[in-house]
Amino acid sequence: MNREERIEDNRLYHVYNRGNDRDRIFGDVSDYDSFIRKMKSLAVSFLIDVPIYTLMPNHYHMIALQQTGGDLSKMMGALATSAAKRYNLKYRHIDHLFQGPFRYKLVREQNLWYVASYIHMNPVRARLVERPQAWKFSNYAKDFLPAGASRREGNLLRGIWDGYAGYVAGVLEDGSANETWEKKIKAHVREFVDELC
């Protein structure tokens, strides 16, 4: 999460930001759709894989991997600028859209499913839907092949997610598993879990 920490190639990062003063950053379905299209387009341009994402009314989360020669910071800067310009023009908004630059935290391999499920469970925790697959503005119910990945890289990355949907279903159904999940998530997201959800 430290902005001084260098983003390294081929490492997974939890990337997130929220609206200025916790205000909405998405007003309607077209805002979500535009953000997702732009994110995917920029991911290809800046050599970034985004295997996990969820957009919420006033914030977003994603897991991103910067390929060799890629630039996650430039991608996120371009995405924020595009979203802000669109939002300000559409809603005649004159202030900052986001609270500041995007934030990020390294995701260690042993915590990957915890962090991914935290991201996908955001709409469930916020009581917007009962199941993560019901939220239209995430890729939970979609293919986890990230934008920008070649077919070979995509197959390797897809293998990471074998069994993931069953894991999330277990978190939803099993109270004791849910307690363990909550502890693991809080260890990873201690600094921002309460303020973003």
C-alpha positions, 0 to 999 in steps of 0.5 A, a space after each residue: 500500500 506504500 506508494 513508495 514501494 516499487 511495483 515489480 513485474 510479474 507480481 500480483 497486486 491488490 489495486 483499489 481506490 474510492 470516490 472523493 469524500 466517499 461519493 459515488 464514482 458510478 452513476 448508472 450502468 453505462 458508467 460501470 460498462 465504460 470503466 470496464 471497457 476502458 480498463 480492458 483496453 488500457 490493460 492491453 496497451 500497458 501490458 497488464 493482466 487483470 484477472 479479478 475485479 469488482 466495481 462498487 458504487 463508490 470504489 473499485 478493487 482489482 488484482 493486477 499483474 504487470 507483465 515484463 515491460 508493462 506499466 501499472 501506474 500509467 495504466 491506472 493514471 490513464 484509467 482515472 483520468 478517463 473516468 473522471 473526464 467522463 463523469 465530470 462531463 456527464 454529471 456536470 461535476 467539478 471536483 476530484 472524482 477519486 480520493 487520490 491516486 490508486 493504492 496497491 498492496 502486494 498479494 502473496 500467493 498463499 493469500 491470493 484466493 482470500 484477497 480475490 474472494 474478498 474482492 468478489 464478495 464486496 457486493 454481498 458484504 454490502 448487501 447489494 446482492 446475495 451471491 457474487 455471481 449476481 453482481 454485474 460489475 465484476 468478473 466473478 461469473 465470467 472467464 478469469 482470462 485477463 485482458 492482455 494475456 496471450 493464450 499460453 499465459 492465459 491458460 497458465 493464469 486460468 489454472 490458478 483459479 481451478 476450484 476457486 468458485 467452490 471455495 467462494 461457495 464454501 465461504 458463503 455456506 460455512 460459518 466457521 470457514 467464514 470466520 477463518 476467511 474474515 481473519 485472513 482478509 483482515 490481516 491483508 486489508 487491515 488498513 482499508 477494509 473498514 473504510 472501503 466497505 
